[in-house]
Amino acid sequence: MDYKIGKKETFSKTISESDIYLFAGITGDMNPVHINKEPYNNIFGERIAHGILVAGFISNVIGMKLPGPGTIYLEQNCKFLQPVKIGDTITAVVEILEILNEQKNIIKLRTDVTNQVSELVITGWAVVKAP
């Protein structure tokens, strides 16, 4: 296995209204905090992206970059710290924390997501089986 502790990869995307509607349609999560265009009385004062939609960008990095194609998720932990709003540009960052089992290619990754002003919106970790 050619993975080094501290190695990082990223993926960035600006969240659009259509991203939120498509995710809601696919998952069936029509919570008004995500899809209601009319003024909605919620703690954020406006619509926000689904937390799991935003966390899904971590999967992009893991499945496409680090460790990359063929990687299998074993665990994912996420702590949601800040809302993500339409127009926010988020960056998922994945970093190798620990080689848990070199023979089986099992590694632990730090998984963070920040917004365009470098605020941490999600933090957590994943355990994966690398290809």
Chimera marker file (.cmm) of the C-alpha trace (Angstrom):
<marker_set name="trace">
<marker id="1" x="0.000" y="0.000" z="0.000" r="1" g="1" b="0" radius="0.5"/>
<marker id="2" x="1.436" y="3.362" z="-1.023" r="1" g="1" b="0" radius="0.5"/>
<marker id="3" x="-0.404" y="5.701" z="1.357" r="1" g="1" b="0" radius="0.5"/>
<marker id="4" x="1.361" y="8.153" z="3.661" r="1" g="1" b="0" radius="0.5"/>
<marker id="5" x="-0.015" y="9.641" z="6.872" r="1" g="1" b="0" radius="0.5"/>
<marker id="6" x="-0.747" y="13.321" z="6.280" r="1" g="1" b="0" radius="0.5"/>
<marker id="7" x="-1.492" y="12.996" z="2.558" r="1" g="1" b="0" radius="0.5"/>
<marker id="8" x="-4.515" y="15.157" z="1.593" r="1" g="1" b="0" radius="0.5"/>
<marker id="9" x="-6.902" y="15.603" z="-1.313" r="1" g="1" b="0" radius="0.5"/>
<marker id="10" x="-9.810" y="18.027" z="-1.824" r="1" g="1" b="0" radius="0.5"/>
<marker id="11" x="-12.963" y="18.678" z="-3.857" r="1" g="1" b="0" radius="0.5"/>
<marker id="12" x="-14.808" y="22.008" z="-4.099" r="1" g="1" b="0" radius="0.5"/>
<marker id="13" x="-18.282" y="22.893" z="-5.353" r="1" g="1" b="0" radius="0.5"/>
<marker id="14" x="-20.697" y="25.809" z="-5.126" r="1" g="1" b="0" radius="0.5"/>
<marker id="15" x="-24.077" y="24.647" z="-3.814" r="1" g="1" b="0" radius="0.5"/>
<marker id="16" x="-26.937" y="25.548" z="-6.140" r="1" g="1" b="0" radius="0.5"/>
<marker id="17" x="-30.679" y="25.549" z="-5.711" r="1" g="1" b="0" radius="0.5"/>
<marker id="18" x="-30.904" y="22.708" z="-8.222" r="1" g="1" b="0" radius="0.5"/>
<marker id="19" x="-28.443" y="20.614" z="-6.162" r="1" g="1" b="0" radius="0.5"/>
<marker id="20" x="-30.825" y="20.884" z="-3.213" r="1" g="1" b="0" radius="0.5"/>
<marker id="21" x="-33.948" y="20.076" z="-5.257" r="1" g="1" b="0" radius="0.5"/>
<marker id="22" x="-32.306" y="17.127" z="-6.991" r="1" g="1" b="0" radius="0.5"/>
<marker id="23" x="-31.088" y="15.716" z="-3.680" r="1" g="1" b="0" radius="0.5"/>
<marker id="24" x="-34.559" y="16.189" z="-2.148" r="1" g="1" b="0" radius="0.5"/>
<marker id="25" x="-36.145" y="14.396" z="-5.104" r="1" g="1" b="0" radius="0.5"/>
<marker id="26" x="-33.712" y="11.485" z="-4.978" r="1" g="1" b="0" radius="0.5"/>
<marker id="27" x="-33.937" y="10.984" z="-1.212" r="1" g="1" b="0" radius="0.5"/>
<marker id="28" x="-37.540" y="12.082" z="-0.623" r="1" g="1" b="0" radius="0.5"/>
<marker id="29" x="-36.370" y="14.515" z="2.087" r="1" g="1" b="0" radius="0.5"/>
<marker id="30" x="-38.701" y="17.437" z="1.384" r="1" g="1" b="0" radius="0.5"/>
<marker id="31" x="-38.108" y="19.172" z="4.721" r="1" g="1" b="0" radius="0.5"/>
<marker id="32" x="-39.208" y="22.814" z="4.217" r="1" g="1" b="0" radius="0.5"/>
<marker id="33" x="-35.929" y="24.047" z="5.732" r="1" g="1" b="0" radius="0.5"/>
<marker id="34" x="-34.362" y="22.849" z="2.467" r="1" g="1" b="0" radius="0.5"/>
<marker id="35" x="-36.974" y="23.379" z="-0.248" r="1" g="1" b="0" radius="0.5"/>
<marker id="36" x="-39.527" y="26.014" z="0.803" r="1" g="1" b="0" radius="0.5"/>
<marker id="37" x="-38.950" y="29.232" z="-1.181" r="1" g="1" b="0" radius="0.5"/>
<marker id="38" x="-41.414" y="31.187" z="0.932" r="1" g="1" b="0" radius="0.5"/>
<marker id="39" x="-40.104" y="32.784" z="4.119" r="1" g="1" b="0" radius="0.5"/>
<marker id="40" x="-39.717" y="29.929" z="6.526" r="1" g="1" b="0" radius="0.5"/>
<marker id="41" x="-39.446" y="30.361" z="10.254" r="1" g="1" b="0" radius="0.5"/>
<marker id="42" x="-36.355" y="28.295" z="11.058" r="1" g="1" b="0" radius="0.5"/>
<marker id="43" x="-33.294" y="28.917" z="13.160" r="1" g="1" b="0" radius="0.5"/>
<marker id="44" x="-31.227" y="29.794" z="10.072" r="1" g="1" b="0" radius="0.5"/>
<marker id="45" x="-33.613" y="32.382" z="8.595" r="1" g="1" b="0" radius="0.5"/>
<marker id="46" x="-33.272" y="30.934" z="5.088" r="1" g="1" b="0" radius="0.5"/>
<marker id="47" x="-33.079" y="27.649" z="3.216" r="1" g="1" b="0" radius="0.5"/>
<marker id="48" x="-30.058" y="25.442" z="3.832" r="1" g="1" b="0" radius="0.5"/>
<marker id="49" x="-28.563" y="22.451" z="2.064" r="1" g="1" b="0" radius="0.5"/>
<marker id="50" x="-29.184" y="18.978" z="3.420" r="1" g="1" b="0" radius="0.5"/>
<marker id="51" x="-26.330" y="18.037" z="5.736" r="1" g="1" b="0" radius="0.5"/>
<marker id="52" x="-25.955" y="14.654" z="4.080" r="1" g="1" b="0" radius="0.5"/>
<marker id="53" x="-25.785" y="16.311" z="0.648" r="1" g="1" b="0" radius="0.5"/>
<marker id="54" x="-22.808" y="18.337" z="1.854" r="1" g="1" b="0" radius="0.5"/>
<marker id="55" x="-21.242" y="15.304" z="3.555" r="1" g="1" b="0" radius="0.5"/>
<marker id="56" x="-21.594" y="13.463" z="0.248" r="1" g="1" b="0" radius="0.5"/>
<marker id="57" x="-18.768" y="15.530" z="-1.192" r="1" g="1" b="0" radius="0.5"/>
<marker id="58" x="-16.445" y="13.707" z="1.208" r="1" g="1" b="0" radius="0.5"/>
<marker id="59" x="-17.402" y="10.568" z="-0.718" r="1" g="1" b="0" radius="0.5"/>
<marker id="60" x="-16.232" y="12.262" z="-3.924" r="1" g="1" b="0" radius="0.5"/>
<marker id="61" x="-12.732" y="12.675" z="-2.509" r="1" g="1" b="0" radius="0.5"/>
<marker id="62" x="-12.599" y="9.184" z="-1.011" r="1" g="1" b="0" radius="0.5"/>
<marker id="63" x="-13.979" y="7.420" z="-4.078" r="1" g="1" b="0" radius="0.5"/>
<marker id="64" x="-12.198" y="9.425" z="-6.756" r="1" g="1" b="0" radius="0.5"/>
<marker id="65" x="-8.953" y="10.779" z="-5.265" r="1" g="1" b="0" radius="0.5"/>
<marker id="66" x="-7.865" y="9.462" z="-1.861" r="1" g="1" b="0" radius="0.5"/>
<marker id="67" x="-7.641" y="6.529" z="-1.656" r="1" g="1" b="0" radius="0.5"/>
<marker id="68" x="-9.515" y="6.582" z="-4.994" r="1" g="1" b="0" radius="0.5"/>
<marker id="69" x="-11.512" y="4.284" z="-7.294" r="1" g="1" b="0" radius="0.5"/>
<marker id="70" x="-12.248" y="0.922" z="-5.729" r="1" g="1" b="0" radius="0.5"/>
<marker id="71" x="-12.296" y="2.241" z="-2.154" r="1" g="1" b="0" radius="0.5"/>
<marker id="72" x="-14.973" y="0.741" z="0.108" r="1" g="1" b="0" radius="0.5"/>
<marker id="73" x="-16.478" y="2.703" z="3.009" r="1" g="1" b="0" radius="0.5"/>
<marker id="74" x="-16.488" y="0.857" z="6.342" r="1" g="1" b="0" radius="0.5"/>
<marker id="75" x="-17.406" y="3.742" z="8.694" r="1" g="1" b="0" radius="0.5"/>
<marker id="76" x="-18.170" y="7.469" z="8.520" r="1" g="1" b="0" radius="0.5"/>
<marker id="77" x="-18.562" y="9.883" z="11.423" r="1" g="1" b="0" radius="0.5"/>
<marker id="78" x="-19.806" y="13.432" z="10.850" r="1" g="1" b="0" radius="0.5"/>
<marker id="79" x="-20.375" y="16.345" z="13.180" r="1" g="1" b="0" radius="0.5"/>
<marker id="80" x="-22.399" y="19.139" z="11.550" r="1" g="1" b="0" radius="0.5"/>
<marker id="81" x="-21.148" y="22.512" z="12.799" r="1" g="1" b="0" radius="0.5"/>
<marker id="82" x="-22.532" y="25.210" z="10.455" r="1" g="1" b="0" radius="0.5"/>
<marker id="83" x="-25.343" y="25.384" z="7.895" r="1" g="1" b="0" radius="0.5"/>
<marker id="84" x="-24.517" y="25.475" z="4.188" r="1" g="1" b="0" radius="0.5"/>
<marker id="85" x="-26.617" y="27.895" z="2.155" r="1" g="1" b="0" radius="0.5"/>
<marker id="86" x="-27.373" y="28.226" z="-1.536" r="1" g="1" b="0" radius="0.5"/>
<marker id="87" x="-24.365" y="29.928" z="-3.140" r="1" g="1" b="0" radius="0.5"/>
<marker id="88" x="-21.848" y="28.708" z="-0.568" r="1" g="1" b="0" radius="0.5"/>
<marker id="89" x="-18.716" y="27.136" z="-2.018" r="1" g="1" b="0" radius="0.5"/>
<marker id="90" x="-17.723" y="24.160" z="0.045" r="1" g="1" b="0" radius="0.5"/>
<marker id="91" x="-14.456" y="22.233" z="0.056" r="1" g="1" b="0" radius="0.5"/>
<marker id="92" x="-14.221" y="18.647" z="1.267" r="1" g="1" b="0" radius="0.5"/>
<marker id="93" x="-10.773" y="17.748" z="2.613" r="1" g="1" b="0" radius="0.5"/>
<marker id="94" x="-9.699" y="14.163" z="3.257" r="1" g="1" b="0" radius="0.5"/>
<marker id="95" x="-6.421" y="13.389" z="5.039" r="1" g="1" b="0" radius="0.5"/>
<marker id="96" x="-4.850" y="10.057" z="5.934" r="1" g="1" b="0" radius="0.5"/>
<marker id="97" x="-4.690" y="9.839" z="9.727" r="1" g="1" b="0" radius="0.5"/>
<marker id="98" x="-3.661" y="6.265" z="10.396" r="1" g="1" b="0" radius="0.5"/>
<marker id="99" x="-2.943" y="2.949" z="8.717" r="1" g="1" b="0" radius="0.5"/>
<marker id="100" x="-5.121" y="0.582" z="10.766" r="1" g="1" b="0" radius="0.5"/>
<marker id="101" x="-4.269" y="-2.657" z="8.968" r="1" g="1" b="0" radius="0.5"/>
<marker id="102" x="-1.612" y="-2.574" z="6.260" r="1" g="1" b="0" radius="0.5"/>
<marker id="103" x="-2.239" y="-6.169" z="5.121" r="1" g="1" b="0" radius="0.5"/>
<marker id="104" x="-5.953" y="-5.483" z="4.532" r="1" g="1" b="0" radius="0.5"/>
<marker id="105" x="-5.463" y="-1.883" z="3.284" r="1" g="1" b="0" radius="0.5"/>
<marker id="106" x="-7.663" y="-0.463" z="6.064" r="1" g="1" b="0" radius="0.5"/>
<marker id="107" x="-7.020" y="3.233" z="6.719" r="1" g="1" b="0" radius="0.5"/>
<marker id="108" x="-8.536" y="5.960" z="8.881" r="1" g="1" b="0" radius="0.5"/>
<marker id="109" x="-9.151" y="9.345" z="7.284" r="1" g="1" b="0" radius="0.5"/>
<marker id="110" x="-9.922" y="12.769" z="8.669" r="1" g="1" b="0" radius="0.5"/>
<marker id="111" x="-12.923" y="14.191" z="6.778" r="1" g="1" b="0" radius="0.5"/>
<marker id="112" x="-13.592" y="17.925" z="6.989" r="1" g="1" b="0" radius="0.5"/>
<marker id="113" x="-15.710" y="20.308" z="4.944" r="1" g="1" b="0" radius="0.5"/>
<marker id="114" x="-15.200" y="24.088" z="4.965" r="1" g="1" b="0" radius="0.5"/>
<marker id="115" x="-17.083" y="26.947" z="3.326" r="1" g="1" b="0" radius="0.5"/>
<marker id="116" x="-15.767" y="29.827" z="1.217" r="1" g="1" b="0" radius="0.5"/>
<marker id="117" x="-14.645" y="31.769" z="4.301" r="1" g="1" b="0" radius="0.5"/>
<marker id="118" x="-12.763" y="28.753" z="5.721" r="1" g="1" b="0" radius="0.5"/>
<marker id="119" x="-15.373" y="28.008" z="8.412" r="1" g="1" b="0" radius="0.5"/>
<marker id="120" x="-15.530" y="24.332" z="9.305" r="1" g="1" b="0" radius="0.5"/>
<marker id="121" x="-19.061" y="23.138" z="8.476" r="1" g="1" b="0" radius="0.5"/>
<marker id="122" x="-18.534" y="19.386" z="8.944" r="1" g="1" b="0" radius="0.5"/>
<marker id="123" x="-15.796" y="17.518" z="10.767" r="1" g="1" b="0" radius="0.5"/>
<marker id="124" x="-15.339" y="13.824" z="11.248" r="1" g="1" b="0" radius="0.5"/>
<marker id="125" x="-13.489" y="10.716" z="10.198" r="1" g="1" b="0" radius="0.5"/>
<marker id="126" x="-13.897" y="7.665" z="8.010" r="1" g="1" b="0" radius="0.5"/>
<marker id="127" x="-12.511" y="4.155" z="7.958" r="1" g="1" b="0" radius="0.5"/>
<marker id="128" x="-12.117" y="2.666" z="4.501" r="1" g="1" b="0" radius="0.5"/>
<marker id="129" x="-10.704" y="-0.341" z="2.712" r="1" g="1" b="0" radius="0.5"/>
<marker id="130" x="-8.380" y="1.061" z="0.079" r="1" g="1" b="0" radius="0.5"/>
<marker id="131" x="-7.971" y="-0.687" z="-3.282" r="1" g="1" b="0" radius="0.5"/>
<link id1="1" id2="2" r="1" g="1" b="0" radius="0.2"/>
<link id1="2" id2="3" r="1" g="1" b="0" radius="0.2"/>
<link id1="3" id2="4" r="1" g="1" b="0" radius="0.2"/>
<link id1="4" id2="5" r="1" g="1" b="0" radius="0.2"/>
<link id1="5" id2="6" r="1" g="1" b="0" radius="0.2"/>
<link id1="6" id2="7" r="1" g="1" b="0" radius="0.2"/>
<link id1="7" id2="8" r="1" g="1" b="0" radius="0.2"/>
<link id1="8" id2="9" r="1" g="1" b="0" radius="0.2"/>
<link id1="9" id2="10" r="1" g="1" b="0" radius="0.2"/>
<link id1="10" id2="11" r="1" g="1" b="0" radius="0.2"/>
<link id1="11" id2="12" r="1" g="1" b="0" radius="0.2"/>
<link id1="12" id2="13" r="1" g="1" b="0" radius="0.2"/>
<link id1="13" id2="14" r="1" g="1" b="0" radius="0.2"/>
<link id1="14" id2="15" r="1" g="1" b="0" radius="0.2"/>
<link id1="15" id2="16" r="1" g="1" b="0" radius="0.2"/>
<link id1="16" id2="17" r="1" g="1" b="0" radius="0.2"/>
<link id1="17" id2="18" r="1" g="1" b="0" radius="0.2"/>
<link id1="18" id2="19" r="1" g="1" b="0" radius="0.2"/>
<link id1="19" id2="20" r="1" g="1" b="0" radius="0.2"/>
<link id1="20" id2="21" r="1" g="1" b="0" radius="0.2"/>
<link id1="21" id2="22" r="1" g="1" b="0" radius="0.2"/>
<link id1="22" id2="23" r="1" g="1" b="0" radius="0.2"/>
<link id1="23" id2="24" r="1" g="1" b="0" radius="0.2"/>
<link id1="24" id2="25" r="1" g="1" b="0" radius="0.2"/>
<link id1="25" id2="26" r="1" g="1" b="0" radius="0.2"/>
<link id1="26" id2="27" r="1" g="1" b="0" radius="0.2"/>
<link id1="27" id2="28" r="1" g="1" b="0" radius="0.2"/>
<link id1="28" id2="29" r="1" g="1" b="0" radius="0.2"/>
<link id1="29" id2="30" r="1" g="1" b="0" radius="0.2"/>
<link id1="30" id2="31" r="1" g="1" b="0" radius="0.2"/>
<link id1="31" id2="32" r="1" g="1" b="0" radius="0.2"/>
<link id1="32" id2="33" r="1" g="1" b="0" radius="0.2"/>
<link id1="33" id2="34" r="1" g="1" b="0" radius="0.2"/>
<link id1="34" id2="35" r="1" g="1" b="0" radius="0.2"/>
<link id1="35" id2="36" r="1" g="1" b="0" radius="0.2"/>
<link id1="36" id2="37" r="1" g="1" b="0" radius="0.2"/>
<link id1="37" id2="38" r="1" g="1" b="0" radius="0.2"/>
<link id1="38" id2="39" r="1" g="1" b="0" radius="0.2"/>
<link id1="39" id2="40" r="1" g="1" b="0" radius="0.2"/>
<link id1="40" id2="41" r="1" g="1" b="0" radius="0.2"/>
<link id1="41" id2="42" r="1" g="1" b="0" radius="0.2"/>
<link id1="42" id2="43" r="1" g="1" b="0" radius="0.2"/>
<link id1="43" id2="44" r="1" g="1" b="0" radius="0.2"/>
<link id1="44" id2="45" r="1" g="1" b="0" radius="0.2"/>
<link id1="45" id2="46" r="1" g="1" b="0" radius="0.2"/>
<link id1="46" id2="47" r="1" g="1" b="0" radius="0.2"/>
<link id1="47" id2="48" r="1" g="1" b="0" radius="0.2"/>
<link id1="48" id2="49" r="1" g="1" b="0" radius="0.2"/>
<link id1="49" id2="50" r="1" g="1" b="0" radius="0.2"/>
<link id1="50" id2="51" r="1" g="1" b="0" radius="0.2"/>
<link id1="51" id2="52" r="1" g="1" b="0" radius="0.2"/>
<link id1="52" id2="53" r="1" g="1" b="0" radius="0.2"/>
<link id1="53" id2="54" r="1" g="1" b="0" radius="0.2"/>
<link id1="54" id2="55" r="1" g="1" b="0" radius="0.2"/>
<link id1="55" id2="56" r="1" g="1" b="0" radius="0.2"/>
<link id1="56" id2="57" r="1" g="1" b="0" radius="0.2"/>
<link id1="57" id2="58" r="1" g="1" b="0" radius="0.2"/>
<link id1="58" id2="59" r="1" g="1" b="0" radius="0.2"/>
<link id1="59" id2="60" r="1" g="1" b="0" radius="0.2"/>
<link id1="60" id2="61" r="1" g="1" b="0" radius="0.2"/>
<link id1="61" id2="62" r="1" g="1" b="0" radius="0.2"/>
<link id1="62" id2="63" r="1" g="1" b="0" radius="0.2"/>
<link id1="63" id2="64" r="1" g="1" b="0" radius="0.2"/>
<link id1="64" id2="65" r="1" g="1" b="0" radius="0.2"/>
<link id1="65" id2="66" r="1" g="1" b="0" radius="0.2"/>
<link id1="66" id2="67" r="1" g="1" b="0" radius="0.2"/>
<link id1="67" id2="68" r="1" g="1" b="0" radius="0.2"/>
<link id1="68" id2="69" r="1" g="1" b="0" radius="0.2"/>
<link id1="69" id2="70" r="1" g="1" b="0" radius="0.2"/>
<link id1="70" id2="71" r="1" g="1" b="0" radius="0.2"/>
<link id1="71" id2="72" r="1" g="1" b="0" radius="0.2"/>
<link id1="72" id2="73" r="1" g="1" b="0" radius="0.2"/>
<link id1="73" id2="74" r="1" g="1" b="0" radius="0.2"/>
<link id1="74" id2="75" r="1" g="1" b="0" radius="0.2"/>
<link id1="75" id2="76" r="1" g="1" b="0" radius="0.2"/>
<link id1="76" id2="77" r="1" g="1" b="0" radius="0.2"/>
<link id1="77" id2="78" r="1" g="1" b="0" radius="0.2"/>
<link id1="78" id2="79" r="1" g="1" b="0" radius="0.2"/>
<link id1="79" id2="80" r="1" g="1" b="0" radius="0.2"/>
<link id1="80" id2="81" r="1" g="1" b="0" radius="0.2"/>
<link id1="81" id2="82" r="1" g="1" b="0" radius="0.2"/>
<link id1="82" id2="83" r="1" g="1" b="0" radius="0.2"/>
<link id1="83" id2="84" r="1" g="1" b="0" radius="0.2"/>
<link id1="84" id2="85" r="1" g="1" b="0" radius="0.2"/>
<link id1="85" id2="86" r="1" g="1" b="0" radius="0.2"/>
<link id1="86" id2="87" r="1" g="1" b="0" radius="0.2"/>
<link id1="87" id2="88" r="1" g="1" b="0" radius="0.2"/>
<link id1="88" id2="89" r="1" g="1" b="0" radius="0.2"/>
<link id1="89" id2="90" r="1" g="1" b="0" radius="0.2"/>
<link id1="90" id2="91" r="1" g="1" b="0" radius="0.2"/>
<link id1="91" id2="92" r="1" g="1" b="0" radius="0.2"/>
<link id1="92" id2="93" r="1" g="1" b="0" radius="0.2"/>
<link id1="93" id2="94" r="1" g="1" b="0" radius="0.2"/>
<link id1="94" id2="95" r="1" g="1" b="0" radius="0.2"/>
<link id1="95" id2="96" r="1" g="1" b="0" radius="0.2"/>
<link id1="96" id2="97" r="1" g="1" b="0" radius="0.2"/>
<link id1="97" id2="98" r="1" g="1" b="0" radius="0.2"/>
<link id1="98" id2="99" r="1" g="1" b="0" radius="0.2"/>
<link id1="99" id2="100" r="1" g="1" b="0" radius="0.2"/>
<link id1="100" id2="101" r="1" g="1" b="0" radius="0.2"/>
<link id1="101" id2="102" r="1" g="1" b="0" radius="0.2"/>
<link id1="102" id2="103" r="1" g="1" b="0" radius="0.2"/>
<link id1="103" id2="104" r="1" g="1" b="0" radius="0.2"/>
<link id1="104" id2="105" r="1" g="1" b="0" radius="0.2"/>
<link id1="105" id2="106" r="1" g="1" b="0" radius="0.2"/>
<link id1="106" id2="107" r="1" g="1" b="0" radius="0.2"/>
<link id1="107" id2="108" r="1" g="1" b="0" radius="0.2"/>
<link id1="108" id2="109" r="1" g="1" b="0" radius="0.2"/>
<link id1="109" id2="110" r="1" g="1" b="0" radius="0.2"/>
<link id1="110" id2="111" r="1" g="1" b="0" radius="0.2"/>
<link id1="111" id2="112" r="1" g="1" b="0" radius="0.2"/>
<link id1="112" id2="113" r="1" g="1" b="0" radius="0.2"/>
<link id1="113" id2="114" r="1" g="1" b="0" radius="0.2"/>
<link id1="114" id2="115" r="1" g="1" b="0" radius="0.2"/>
<link id1="115" id2="116" r="1" g="1" b="0" radius="0.2"/>
<link id1="116" id2="117" r="1" g="1" b="0" radius="0.2"/>
<link id1="117" id2="118" r="1" g="1" b="0" radius="0.2"/>
<link id1="118" id2="119" r="1" g="1" b="0" radius="0.2"/>
<link id1="119" id2="120" r="1" g="1" b="0" radius="0.2"/>
<link id1="120" id2="121" r="1" g="1" b="0" radius="0.2"/>
<link id1="121" id2="122" r="1" g="1" b="0" radius="0.2"/>
<link id1="122" id2="123" r="1" g="1" b="0" radius="0.2"/>
<link id1="123" id2="124" r="1" g="1" b="0" radius="0.2"/>
<link id1="124" id2="125" r="1" g="1" b="0" radius="0.2"/>
<link id1="125" id2="126" r="1" g="1" b="0" radius="0.2"/>
<link id1="126" id2="127" r="1" g="1" b="0" radius="0.2"/>
<link id1="127" id2="128" r="1" g="1" b="0" radius="0.2"/>
<link id1="128" id2="129" r="1" g="1" b="0" radius="0.2"/>
<link id1="129" id2="130" r="1" g="1" b="0" radius="0.2"/>
<link id1="130" id2="131" r="1" g="1" b="0" radius="0.2"/>
</marker_set>
